[in-house]
Amino acid sequence: MNEMRVESTTLRALAYDDGRGILQLEFRTRAIYYYYGVPAAVYEALLGASSKGSYFNQVIRGRFPYASCASAQTGLAGKL
């Protein structure tokens, strides 16, 4: 998974594992969440959304199982 920085007031970065359907989202608060079973089409639509925060709230939040990451201070790729 490669981290991709995004322009958003809600999200800071994201990454996607196509083989496992895992979407990683890093929020501006530095909290990182893993969303499971996310189709590639949802990831692609998130990338293209004019408002990534709104897309997240309408399409992803509450619709996929998720877990938070304990190492949110280091970012998605383990880097500061």
C-alpha positions as CSV (number, residue, x, y, z in Angstrom):
1,M,0.0,0.0,0.0
2,N,1.3,3.4,-0.9
3,E,0.3,6.4,1.1
4,M,-1.3,9.2,-0.9
5,R,-1.6,12.7,0.5
6,V,-4.9,14.4,-0.3
7,E,-6.3,17.9,-0.3
8,S,-9.2,17.8,2.2
9,T,-10.3,19.5,5.4
10,T,-11.1,16.1,6.8
11,L,-8.6,13.6,5.5
12,R,-4.8,14.0,5.4
13,A,-3.8,10.8,3.5
14,L,-5.1,7.5,2.3
15,A,-3.9,4.1,1.0
16,Y,-5.7,1.1,-0.5
17,D,-4.8,-2.6,-0.7
18,D,-6.7,-3.8,-3.8
19,G,-5.9,-7.5,-3.1
20,R,-7.5,-7.4,0.3
21,G,-10.0,-4.5,-0.1
22,I,-8.5,-2.6,2.8
23,L,-8.7,1.2,2.8
24,Q,-6.5,3.2,5.3
25,L,-7.6,6.7,6.1
26,E,-5.5,9.2,8.0
27,F,-7.6,12.1,9.3
28,R,-6.4,15.6,10.0
29,T,-6.4,14.7,13.7
30,R,-3.7,12.1,12.8
31,A,-6.1,9.3,13.7
32,I,-5.8,6.3,11.3
33,Y,-8.6,3.9,10.6
34,Y,-8.6,0.7,8.5
35,Y,-11.9,0.0,6.6
36,Y,-12.4,-3.6,5.4
37,G,-14.2,-5.0,2.4
38,V,-14.1,-1.7,0.5
39,P,-14.5,-2.2,-3.3
40,A,-11.9,-0.6,-5.6
41,A,-14.7,1.5,-7.1
42,V,-15.4,3.1,-3.8
43,Y,-11.7,4.0,-3.4
44,E,-11.5,5.4,-6.9
45,A,-14.6,7.5,-6.3
46,L,-13.1,8.8,-3.0
47,L,-10.0,9.9,-4.9
48,G,-12.1,11.7,-7.5
49,A,-14.6,13.3,-5.1
50,S,-14.6,17.1,-4.9
51,S,-15.3,16.8,-1.1
52,K,-13.5,13.8,0.3
53,G,-15.0,14.4,3.7
54,S,-18.5,14.4,2.4
55,Y,-17.9,11.3,0.3
56,F,-16.5,9.5,3.4
57,N,-19.5,10.4,5.5
58,Q,-22.0,9.5,2.8
59,V,-20.5,6.3,1.4
60,I,-17.9,4.8,3.7
61,R,-18.7,5.8,7.3
62,G,-20.9,3.3,9.0
63,R,-21.1,1.0,6.0
64,F,-17.8,-1.0,6.3
65,P,-16.2,-2.8,9.3
66,Y,-13.3,-0.8,10.6
67,A,-10.5,-0.7,13.2
68,S,-8.4,2.1,14.5
69,C,-4.6,2.0,14.4
70,A,-2.7,2.6,17.6
71,S,0.2,4.2,15.8
72,A,-1.6,7.3,14.5
73,Q,1.3,9.6,15.4
74,T,3.6,8.1,12.8
75,G,1.3,8.2,9.8
76,L,0.3,5.5,7.3
77,A,3.8,4.6,6.2
78,G,5.3,4.7,9.7
79,K,7.0,8.1,9.0
80,L,6.6,11.4,10.7
